[in-house]
Amino acid sequence: MYARLCEGKVLRKRQEAQRFGVDARSIQRDIDDIRAFLCDRRENDVIDTREIVYDRERGGFVLIGGTPSMMTNSEILAVSKILLESRAFTMHELTAILDKLVEGCAPSKDRELVSDLIANEKFHYVEPNHREYLQDKLWDLGISIHEHQLVTMRYARAGAPEESIKRVVEPRAILFSEYYFYLNAFIVERGRDGKYVHKYSYPTIFRIDRIKSYAQLGEKFPVSYADRFEEGEFRKRIQFMYAGSLMNIRLKYDGDNPEPILDRLPTARIVEQSAHACIIEAQVYGKGILMWLLSQKSNVEVLGPKRLREEMKETLTQMLGRYQQEMG
């Protein structure tokens, strides 16, 4: 009876008495015992809010509330919407994940509701062009990160997917951005003493679907606590997964609401404020920031560093030149 209540079923005393071959009073005692059990759970676990109530409209006893081990129906719907919008998985992968999520809704009526709310997006879902099955690859690379194992891999070039290059890397983190999963890793090569050393002082970003083959090298790399890679801090400073050196930028924003900039650049802070403009400073990696700045039209002006401002001017000049040419 308890299991059926957890599945969202309605318990009606007469039907339960017939099911188990007992009288209705025995069923009532069982329900009271389950109530007492749940009451003890609530006293010892404030997150477990489950209790049995009588639903007059449905003519029986139902279980309401939730447990800390289960997602709420709202959470399941929200995560389903995020997964559909991400376009991160093949249709086969996405369908399997969504089916498992929807099954997590307790009452069957809620499962049907969530299924209906996502049905149209699911039907029109467009899977990524690479059509690579990624989940095993993500897990294998995650194990290598956890165990600090060097990995050798063949990586396909962006413009020539049939060609690949060999790399030996120290895998540090798995990230997701704009439809793709990425491996954040330091490229390593053997030094004069035969030990692997970093080729660059900053990590490189590899799109995981372009990793055509991979294997642990059977050799671990050392990671001290002070030098450990913190993907959360790295993620705050990178745009569109373009790696590069770390730089401090200074922007002028013309407008009344700088919130979209502050949300896009987690390290950003307003250092000067006027009626309809502000000066913002932020710390970012690589050249991905240039791509984002170009999407802001004339609302944002780069004040520094000088090299980024000059690169912005050069890019805008080239773009303008394209539109000034006469169409043939």
C-alpha positions as CSV (number, residue, x, y, z in Angstrom):
1,M,0.0,0.0,0.0
2,Y,2.8,2.4,0.8
3,A,4.5,1.7,-2.5
4,R,1.3,2.4,-4.4
5,L,0.8,5.7,-2.5
6,C,4.4,6.7,-3.4
7,E,3.4,6.0,-7.1
8,G,0.6,8.5,-6.8
9,K,-2.2,5.9,-6.6
10,V,-5.5,6.5,-4.7
11,L,-6.2,4.0,-1.9
12,R,-9.9,3.3,-1.3
13,K,-10.6,1.2,1.8
14,R,-13.3,-1.0,0.3
15,Q,-11.1,-1.9,-2.8
16,E,-8.1,-2.5,-0.6
17,A,-10.0,-4.7,1.7
18,Q,-11.1,-6.8,-1.3
19,R,-7.6,-6.9,-2.7
20,F,-6.1,-8.3,0.5
21,G,-9.1,-10.3,1.8
22,V,-9.5,-8.4,5.0
23,D,-12.1,-6.0,6.4
24,A,-12.0,-2.2,6.1
25,R,-10.9,-1.8,9.7
26,S,-7.6,-3.6,9.0
27,I,-7.0,-1.3,6.0
28,Q,-7.6,1.7,8.3
29,R,-5.1,0.4,10.8
30,D,-2.5,0.0,8.0
31,I,-3.1,3.5,6.8
32,D,-2.7,4.8,10.4
33,D,0.6,2.9,10.7
34,I,1.9,4.5,7.5
35,R,0.7,7.9,8.8
36,A,2.7,7.3,12.0
37,F,5.7,6.2,10.1
38,L,5.6,9.4,7.9
39,C,5.0,11.5,11.1
40,D,8.3,10.1,12.6
41,R,10.0,10.9,9.3
42,R,8.8,14.5,9.4
43,E,10.1,14.9,12.9
44,N,13.5,13.7,12.0
45,D,13.8,15.2,8.5
46,V,12.3,18.6,8.0
47,I,12.6,18.3,4.2
48,D,10.3,15.2,4.1
49,T,6.9,16.8,4.1
50,R,4.8,13.7,3.0
51,E,1.5,12.9,4.7
52,I,-1.6,10.9,3.9
53,V,-4.8,12.8,3.5
54,Y,-8.3,11.9,2.4
55,D,-9.2,13.4,-1.0
56,R,-13.0,13.8,-1.2
57,E,-13.0,14.5,-5.0
58,R,-11.1,11.2,-5.7
59,G,-12.9,9.3,-3.0
60,G,-9.8,7.9,-1.3
61,F,-6.5,8.4,0.5
62,V,-3.5,10.0,-1.3
63,L,0.0,10.9,-0.4
64,I,0.9,14.6,-0.6
65,G,4.2,16.5,0.0
66,G,7.7,15.5,-1.1
67,T,10.9,13.9,-0.1
68,P,14.5,15.3,-0.4
69,S,15.4,12.4,-2.8
70,M,12.8,13.4,-5.3
71,M,12.6,16.3,-7.6
72,T,9.4,18.3,-7.5
73,N,7.2,18.4,-10.6
74,S,8.1,22.1,-11.2
75,E,11.8,21.1,-11.1
76,I,11.3,18.3,-13.5
77,L,9.5,20.5,-15.9
78,A,12.2,23.2,-15.6
79,V,15.0,20.8,-16.2
80,S,13.2,19.3,-19.2
81,K,12.8,22.7,-20.8
82,I,16.5,23.5,-20.2
83,L,17.5,20.2,-21.8
84,L,15.4,20.8,-24.8
85,E,16.7,24.3,-25.2
86,S,20.4,23.2,-24.8
87,R,20.3,21.0,-27.9
88,A,23.2,19.1,-26.3
89,F,22.2,15.6,-27.1
90,T,21.1,13.3,-29.9
91,M,17.4,12.6,-30.2
92,H,18.0,9.1,-28.8
93,E,19.9,10.4,-25.8
94,L,17.4,13.2,-25.1
95,T,14.4,11.0,-25.3
96,A,15.8,8.5,-22.8
97,I,16.7,11.3,-20.4
98,L,13.4,13.0,-20.6
99,D,11.5,9.8,-20.2
100,K,13.4,9.1,-16.9
101,L,12.8,12.6,-15.7
102,V,9.0,12.5,-16.4
103,E,8.8,9.1,-14.7
104,G,10.0,11.0,-11.6
105,C,6.7,12.8,-11.3
106,A,4.8,11.2,-8.5
107,P,1.1,11.2,-9.5
108,S,0.4,9.8,-13.0
109,K,-1.7,12.8,-13.8
110,D,1.3,15.0,-13.4
111,R,3.4,12.7,-15.6
112,E,0.8,13.2,-18.3
113,L,0.8,17.0,-17.8
114,V,4.6,17.4,-18.0
115,S,4.6,15.1,-21.1
116,D,2.0,17.4,-22.7
117,L,3.9,20.6,-21.8
118,I,7.1,19.4,-23.5
119,A,5.5,17.4,-26.3
120,N,5.7,20.1,-29.0
121,E,9.3,21.0,-28.3
122,K,10.3,17.4,-28.2
123,F,8.6,16.7,-31.6
124,H,10.4,19.7,-33.2
125,Y,13.8,19.0,-31.4
126,V,16.8,19.4,-33.7
127,E,19.8,17.4,-32.6
128,P,23.3,18.7,-33.0
129,N,24.9,18.2,-36.4
130,H,27.7,16.0,-35.0
131,R,25.2,13.3,-33.9
132,E,27.8,11.9,-31.6
133,Y,26.8,9.7,-28.6
134,L,28.5,11.5,-25.8
135,Q,27.4,10.1,-22.4
136,D,30.0,7.3,-22.2
137,K,32.7,9.7,-23.4
138,L,31.8,12.2,-20.8
139,W,31.9,9.6,-18.0
140,D,35.3,8.2,-19.2
141,L,36.8,11.6,-19.3
142,G,35.3,12.4,-15.9
143,I,37.0,9.4,-14.4
144,S,40.4,10.5,-15.9
145,I,39.9,14.0,-14.3
146,H,39.1,12.5,-11.0
147,E,42.0,10.1,-11.0
148,H,44.5,12.7,-12.5
149,Q,45.3,10.4,-15.4
150,L,47.1,11.7,-18.5
151,V,45.0,11.0,-21.6
152,T,46.2,10.5,-25.2
153,M,43.6,11.4,-27.9
154,R,43.0,12.0,-31.6
155,Y,41.3,15.3,-32.1
156,A,39.5,16.3,-35.4
157,R,40.2,19.7,-36.8
158,A,37.3,22.2,-37.0
159,G,37.6,22.8,-40.8
160,A,38.6,19.3,-41.7
161,P,36.8,16.7,-39.6
162,E,38.3,13.8,-41.6
163,E,41.8,14.9,-40.4
164,S,42.9,14.6,-36.8
165,I,45.9,15.5,-34.6
166,K,47.3,13.6,-31.7
167,R,47.5,15.2,-28.3
168,V,48.5,14.2,-24.8
169,V,46.6,16.2,-22.2
170,E,46.0,16.7,-18.5
171,P,42.2,16.7,-18.3
172,R,41.0,19.2,-15.8
173,A,37.2,19.9,-16.3
174,I,34.2,19.2,-18.4
175,L,32.2,22.3,-19.3
176,F,29.1,23.0,-21.4
177,S,28.3,26.1,-23.5
178,E,26.3,27.0,-26.5
179,Y,25.2,23.5,-27.6
180,Y,28.5,21.7,-27.0
181,F,30.4,19.9,-24.2
182,Y,34.0,20.8,-23.8
183,L,37.1,19.3,-22.2
184,N,39.3,21.8,-20.5
185,A,42.8,20.4,-20.4
186,F,46.5,21.4,-20.5
187,I,48.4,20.2,-23.5
188,V,51.6,18.4,-22.4
189,E,54.8,17.3,-24.1
190,R,57.9,15.5,-22.8
191,G,60.6,17.7,-21.5
192,R,64.4,17.0,-21.6
193,D,64.1,14.9,-18.5
194,G,61.5,12.7,-20.1
195,K,58.7,14.0,-17.9
196,Y,55.5,15.6,-19.3
197,V,55.3,19.4,-18.9
198,H,52.7,22.0,-19.9
199,K,53.1,23.3,-23.5
200,Y,51.3,26.5,-22.6
201,S,50.7,28.3,-19.3
202,Y,46.9,28.3,-19.8
203,P,44.5,25.3,-20.6
204,T,43.1,24.5,-24.0
205,I,39.4,23.9,-24.8
206,F,38.5,20.8,-26.8
207,R,35.0,20.1,-28.1
208,I,34.3,16.6,-26.8
209,D,32.4,15.5,-29.9
210,R,35.6,16.1,-32.0
211,I,37.6,13.7,-29.8
212,K,37.6,10.7,-32.1
213,S,39.5,8.3,-29.9
214,Y,41.0,8.5,-26.4
215,A,42.8,6.4,-23.8
216,Q,44.5,6.8,-20.5
217,L,48.2,6.9,-20.8
218,G,48.8,4.9,-17.6
219,E,50.6,7.8,-16.0
220,K,49.2,10.3,-13.4
221,F,49.9,14.0,-13.2
222,P,50.4,15.7,-9.9
223,V,48.0,18.3,-8.7
224,S,48.7,20.3,-5.6
225,Y,45.8,21.8,-3.6
226,A,47.1,25.3,-4.3
227,D,47.3,24.7,-8.1
228,R,44.1,22.7,-8.4
229,F,41.9,23.8,-11.4
230,E,38.6,25.3,-10.4
231,E,36.3,25.1,-13.3
232,G,33.7,27.3,-11.6
233,E,36.2,30.2,-11.5
234,F,37.3,29.5,-15.0
235,R,33.7,29.4,-16.3
236,K,33.1,32.9,-14.9
237,R,35.9,34.3,-17.1
238,I,35.5,32.7,-20.5
239,Q,33.1,33.4,-23.3
240,F,32.1,31.0,-26.1
241,M,34.8,28.6,-24.9
242,Y,37.7,30.5,-26.6
243,A,40.7,30.0,-24.4
244,G,43.7,32.4,-24.1
245,S,45.5,34.5,-21.6
246,L,43.7,36.2,-18.7
247,M,43.0,39.9,-19.1
248,N,41.3,42.7,-17.2
249,I,38.8,44.6,-19.4
250,R,37.2,48.0,-18.9
251,L,33.9,48.8,-20.7
252,K,31.5,51.8,-21.0
253,Y,27.9,50.9,-21.1
254,D,25.3,53.4,-22.4
255,G,21.9,52.5,-21.1
256,D,19.7,52.3,-18.1
257,N,20.0,48.6,-17.3
258,P,23.5,47.0,-17.2
259,E,22.0,43.8,-15.7
260,P,22.5,41.7,-18.9
261,I,26.2,42.5,-18.9
262,L,26.6,41.7,-15.2
263,D,24.8,38.4,-15.8
264,R,26.8,37.5,-18.9
265,L,30.2,38.4,-17.2
266,P,30.1,37.0,-13.6
267,T,33.3,38.8,-12.7
268,A,32.0,42.2,-13.8
269,R,31.5,45.0,-11.4
270,I,30.4,48.6,-11.8
271,V,33.1,51.0,-10.9
272,E,31.5,54.3,-12.0
273,Q,27.8,55.2,-12.4
274,S,26.0,58.1,-14.0
275,A,22.4,58.7,-15.0
276,H,22.4,56.8,-18.2
277,A,25.8,55.1,-18.4
278,C,28.3,53.2,-16.3
279,I,31.9,51.9,-16.4
280,I,32.3,48.2,-15.9
281,E,35.4,46.2,-15.2
282,A,35.7,42.4,-15.6
283,Q,38.3,39.7,-15.8
284,V,38.1,37.3,-18.8
285,Y,40.0,34.7,-20.7
286,G,40.8,34.6,-24.4
287,K,39.1,36.2,-27.4
288,G,35.6,34.9,-26.9
289,I,34.8,38.3,-25.2
290,L,35.3,40.0,-28.6
291,M,32.6,37.9,-30.2
292,W,30.2,38.8,-27.4
293,L,31.1,42.5,-27.5
294,L,30.3,42.7,-31.2
295,S,26.8,41.4,-30.4
296,Q,26.1,44.4,-28.2
297,K,26.1,46.9,-31.1
298,S,26.7,50.5,-30.0
299,N,25.7,50.0,-26.4
300,V,29.1,49.0,-25.2
301,E,32.5,50.6,-25.8
302,V,35.8,49.0,-25.0
303,L,38.0,51.3,-23.0
304,G,40.8,48.9,-22.2
305,P,43.1,47.1,-22.5
306,K,44.5,49.0,-25.5
307,R,45.1,45.8,-27.6
308,L,41.5,44.7,-27.2
309,R,40.2,48.2,-28.1
310,E,42.5,48.2,-31.2
311,E,41.3,44.7,-32.2
312,M,37.7,45.8,-31.8
313,K,38.3,48.8,-34.1
314,E,40.1,46.6,-36.7
315,T,37.2,44.1,-36.7
316,L,34.6,46.8,-37.1
317,T,36.5,48.4,-39.9
318,Q,36.7,45.1,-41.8
319,M,33.0,44.5,-41.2
320,L,32.1,48.0,-42.5
321,G,34.3,47.4,-45.5
322,R,32.2,44.4,-46.5
323,Y,29.0,46.5,-46.6
324,Q,30.6,49.4,-48.4
325,Q,31.6,47.2,-51.3
326,E,29.1,47.2,-54.2
327,M,27.2,44.1,-54.7
328,G,28.2,42.3,-58.0
